[in-house]
Amino acid sequence: MAQQPNLNNSDDANRHLITHQVEESIFVEAGAGSGKTFQLVSRIITLVIENDVPISRIVAITFTESAAAELVTRLRRNFSEIARSGQLDIKHAGPRTFKDTELAKQRASEALEALPGAAIETLHSFCMRILKIFPLEAGLPPRVEKANDLLADVASAERVNETLALLSASLQGDAETNRLVDELPVPVSGADLRGALECLTANEVRVNQLGDVVGWMDAHWGELDQTLAAPTHPAERLTVEYLRGMLNRVEQLGSLCTDHSDKCFVNVIAPLQAELREHLEQGKHPEHFCKPHLDFRGGAKAKWAGTTPREVKDSIEEELRNLDKKRLAPIHRALTQVRAVLAARTVALAQQRCRTGLIEFHDMIYLAQRLVRNSAIAQALHERFHTICVDEFQDTDPAQLEILRNIARGSAEKPVPGKLFLVGDPKQSIYRFRNADLDTYMHARQEFPTFGETGHSVVHLANNFRSAPAVVDGVNLMFNELFTQAAHQAQSVEDAPSVVDFIPMEYPTSTKDHPGQVLILRNEDAVDAIGTKGSDSTAHREIEMADIASLIKAAMANEFGEYLKDAQSGTAPLELEDIAILVPTHTIARRVIDLLVAEGIPYVSEGSTQLFNAPEISELLTVLRALADPADKFTHVAALRSAILGCSDRELAEHHQLENPPEDHPVSQAKAWLNQQHMLTRKLPLHAFMAQFVASSAVGEALVAEPSQRNNLPRVTLLLEIVEEFVASTGLGLREFVRWAEQQATSSQGISEPVLDNGTKGVRVMTIHRSKGREFPMVIIAGMAHHKSHHVQARGLDKGTGVLEFKLGNFTTSGYDAMAEYEKLAAQFEAIRLLYVAATRARNTLAIPLEPPLKSGGYASTKFYGAPLYNALRNLSHHLPMVSADKLPGANRPLPKEDQAPGHLDLDAARQHVAQLQAHLAHAATKAPRISVTSIAHAADHAGEPGGSAEPEAEHHCTATMSTGIRIRDLLAMERDPHTKVLGDFTLSTAGGTSFGSAVHEVMELLPEGRSAQALAESIAPLHDLDPQAIADVVAAAECFAASEPYQYSLKAQKVYRELPVFDRIEEVAVEGIIDVLYLDGQEWVIADFKTDRAATPETIGSYFLQLEVYARIVEKAMGITVDRLELIFLGANGPQVRVERR
């Protein structure tokens, strides 16, 4: 049972204790709006002014730089006042006086002088501080510096690529790689690693799928100790002896049946016995044994002696589980062997990096953690710092707690009284994606009173000075229900994540007259009209957006004076800037912004969108990809179709069919512009090129010309600033910048858009995470009718063992399932805390539109963000009734003119210049999703692959593409001809990679024009960063393809199209791709495709033919022809290997 805060003490008594009992260590659980920063400052003032502790000996740790800056500002303001007057005025409480006024002035002045160098900073900065004090002891050179974040990101990506290259080299039997692996401190040799990789690749696992695991290890290298110590899976295999033993055990169970007509015997025992006997009698390989389908229904207890049908079935299910374990043992062993090598290499690279003295963000924590394990170092730091204060302690993790505890205790067994002051609120722990660990917080709170017999207390601050009583009461009602439900759920699960006991907030007498209200909105008439149940949420999202618009209009109309805020003179009506719309994800924020634009409601976006996912920046990146890799035809076509160049599908098809397209054709002009920009990338530094590129693309003018888009202009400005920093930090070029930007776009911690708060009167829009530490007169919690992310954690540490568990394709390490279930439940509990954070940002009005679809029982599906709240409020309807937003007074009135978004500026020339671009931008914002034919063909192949980072984002592009691909693939499903496995030419050391494949395809496109493969490869390979050996491989591959019958037939064909771009719509999804060769062989049209795979399984070949099938359907529709034959040409060891399907 966790130690509970001391609720017997009154709130005032606890605040007095915090401020004055500095000789005691205190663990404070401070509820939302309780003024915890004020209490922290008060305690520091007591230490400095009354106890003469120099500010240089006080550590005050925050978890963000902005919070540290705010704390320094408050201390400077307070010390300045004390230095001037000898006392401190406290709002609503009178002045704080000191026994010796002159001494107080002197100590405050000294504190002001020392404040710039004081350890009031983030934990990472504090770790850097102590590493600089003891660099040699930490294994660092005397001079230690923090690496630039951009450079660190690029370096991390390079380390991942180098590790994947090492694995590929191991798979090829490279002797130097074997030597490197042999030197790693793990019981896995180079030969073992090669065998493990061969086992995985034989089971359809590709080396590059390990990139996510390698990246995670790189960022968490300090947490790999237990993974390094974990044993590899035993070298077991399914044997004939095991199957015989299994047959014996099944027969023994069957012998207990007294009537062989019993359903349990007929449907379970008999078929399993028969299958095992047949397999053994025919002498088949044990690993080829296939479990029969068993029907576990039925069975009469009276027909079994000494057992029951249920017990028999349980025994058989256990036998089948053990059979699977035996069958998968080689794969499990391979996974653990690869894991050990990757962990050892990651740690070795981290140690090598740290020896240079240029350390990265995460290095600081892990190096400091190891440093303070030295008792002499811990004692020295213990003596150096008098007190350690930590704010937002709920965001800590095990490594950070170990650092604090070791310094607090020095060489003693336990921290001494007065050394620690910890402040946190477990109900506001919402940063799991940043490694925050609520379990660590709860464990620390539980053991805190045991640090010593006296001098260590846990106290609670309940008074909320922020929110009006009506808001406090409403939040207490809702979240007492939600946290109680979470606690009940945790009790039913073994080893469940920590849950928080909900302790209600209180409000002081000073706020009892503050105006406030809680509005729960649901438009039952509109919901009934659409009549949807279950998972269809499109119409419900539209209703929710209408609710938001109605709320804002009602608040501005304020017909009955219900929408008020606190003011110096008492109260005042709300203004637009007093309203904050808080959302769970960046995706929902963009939808809210679209609503506000459509309604003409001014808004200020405060980091609500990640920069590289913003539409304007995404369009720029689409073109930049083509410029960075001009030989990639797919990115080239995507750039032409982008909103910036605006070529339509019709124009592209028309241009392709023209033998000599005119220069004034839109596609010709766009291509000429791309070529011009590409030449400039060779002549100009990246930052200079980007400046002219943005100017030439007219994106800035487009945003200025359209009033609703002017707020987005600073995104482009920020992009240019980032490019300058990227060049200054890394010295790299366009291709590397595009890769880095794509990583940022998929990262949960990618760069946010700039805060556009320049005094604009407008509704604030931000994510809930962004709102942490903020407060607003009116809060609207939006996104409750939106789907939550169904992302399953692909890797993570097992809570019990500390070992990394992960999923790779269809296979997992042994502890993955337990880890994933734990993380899934932890995410559910955090989602409740996220809503609590949002609700407690409100001062006077809290409004929550709740429009999720309902299941048949009247409950909301847990797929939606608002489901927990809606289901909890079913039990609270008499306290918090739901109302319809459109019936709110003033909900249908337009905003006052002074509050409406500004009209069009007089920029006719600019508008004319970008009119076509704006039309394409509008079209791009509303058109159906787009997917490549390759993504459709391989959607099912990738369905089990791990996703990216645990963020708190609801929708991921990769997930959307995969699900769309699977849906379309299913629509096109058809029987495929059986094919045998293709073994490629393994003498080509670079075959199989994307760059290699692109180079070969470009050579094959140009080869019929008469140039030699050697000359083409020499000019094309450098564009793909291929080395001289790769040039020889490109030539060999091209000559192999050129020797194939399909290629030779295409040379003689009456009609032939090479690298033909195709576009169509399937189920309202835009589908696009590029056909290698389409030719007319006599009377038959044929599609041929070149494949550079090292090997292709029958399943892979089937996916490739599905890809060609989609191509065939598109060209048949577009050209009015019939495609009769599909051909795949592979690189064979002894020449080309061709696979053919007739349609």
LINSULDA-V211489 format. One record per run of one state. SS is the DSSP state (h for helix, s for strand, l for the rest). FROM is the first residue (numbers start at 1). TO is the last residue. If there is no record, write none. Layout:
[[SS | FROM | TO] [SS | FROM | TO]]
//
This chain:
[[l | 1 | 10] [h | 11 | 20] [l | 21 | 24] [s | 25 | 30] [l | 31 | 35] [h | 36 | 50] [l | 51 | 54] [h | 55 | 57] [s | 58 | 62] [l | 63 | 64] [h | 65 | 85] [l | 86 | 87] [s | 88 | 90] [l | 91 | 93] [s | 94 | 96] [l | 97 | 100] [h | 101 | 117] [l | 118 | 118] [s | 119 | 122] [h | 123 | 133] [l | 134 | 144] [s | 145 | 146] [l | 147 | 148] [h | 149 | 171] [l | 172 | 174] [h | 175 | 182] [l | 183 | 189] [h | 190 | 202] [l | 203 | 206] [h | 207 | 219] [l | 220 | 220] [h | 221 | 223] [l | 224 | 224] [h | 225 | 229] [l | 230 | 239] [h | 240 | 254] [l | 255 | 256] [s | 257 | 257] [l | 258 | 262] [h | 263 | 281] [l | 282 | 285] [h | 286 | 288] [l | 289 | 300] [h | 301 | 303] [s | 304 | 304] [l | 305 | 308] [h | 309 | 355] [l | 356 | 357] [s | 358 | 359] [l | 360 | 360] [h | 361 | 371] [l | 372 | 374] [h | 375 | 384] [l | 385 | 386] [s | 387 | 390] [l | 391 | 392] [h | 393 | 395] [l | 396 | 397] [h | 398 | 409] [l | 410 | 419] [s | 420 | 424] [l | 425 | 425] [h | 426 | 428] [l | 429 | 431] [h | 432 | 434] [l | 435 | 437] [h | 438 | 451] [l | 452 | 455] [s | 456 | 461] [l | 462 | 462] [s | 463 | 463] [l | 464 | 468] [h | 469 | 491] [l | 492 | 505] [s | 506 | 506] [l | 507 | 508] [h | 509 | 511] [l | 512 | 516] [s | 517 | 521] [l | 522 | 523] [h | 524 | 530] [l | 531 | 537] [h | 538 | 557] [l | 558 | 563] [s | 564 | 567] [l | 568 | 569] [s | 570 | 573] [l | 574 | 575] [h | 576 | 578] [s | 579 | 583] [l | 584 | 585] [h | 586 | 599] [l | 600 | 600] [s | 601 | 601] [l | 602 | 602] [s | 603 | 605] [l | 606 | 609] [s | 610 | 610] [h | 611 | 613] [l | 614 | 614] [h | 615 | 628] [l | 629 | 632] [h | 633 | 641] [l | 642 | 648] [h | 649 | 657] [l | 658 | 665] [h | 666 | 683] [l | 684 | 685] [h | 686 | 697] [l | 698 | 698] [h | 699 | 705] [l | 706 | 706] [h | 707 | 730] [l | 731 | 733] [h | 734 | 746] [l | 747 | 751] [s | 752 | 752] [l | 753 | 762] [s | 763 | 767] [h | 768 | 771] [l | 772 | 775] [s | 776 | 782] [l | 783 | 786] [s | 787 | 787] [l | 788 | 794] [s | 795 | 797] [l | 798 | 803] [s | 804 | 808] [l | 809 | 810] [s | 811 | 812] [l | 813 | 815] [h | 816 | 839] [l | 840 | 841] [s | 842 | 849] [l | 850 | 853] [s | 854 | 854] [l | 855 | 859] [s | 860 | 860] [l | 861 | 863] [s | 864 | 864] [l | 865 | 866] [h | 867 | 873] [l | 874 | 881] [s | 882 | 883] [l | 884 | 884] [h | 885 | 887] [l | 888 | 896] [h | 897 | 899] [s | 900 | 900] [l | 901 | 907] [h | 908 | 926] [l | 927 | 929] [s | 930 | 932] [h | 933 | 937] [l | 938 | 938] [h | 939 | 942] [l | 943 | 956] [h | 957 | 971] [l | 972 | 981] [s | 982 | 984] [l | 985 | 993] [h | 994 | 1007] [l | 1008 | 1012] [h | 1013 | 1024] [l | 1025 | 1027] [h | 1028 | 1042] [l | 1043 | 1044] [h | 1045 | 1052] [l | 1053 | 1055] [s | 1056 | 1066] [l | 1067 | 1068] [s | 1069 | 1081] [l | 1082 | 1083] [s | 1084 | 1091] [l | 1092 | 1094] [s | 1095 | 1096] [l | 1097 | 1097] [h | 1098 | 1119] [l | 1120 | 1122] [s | 1123 | 1132] [l | 1133 | 1134] [s | 1135 | 1142] [l | 1143 | 1143]]
//
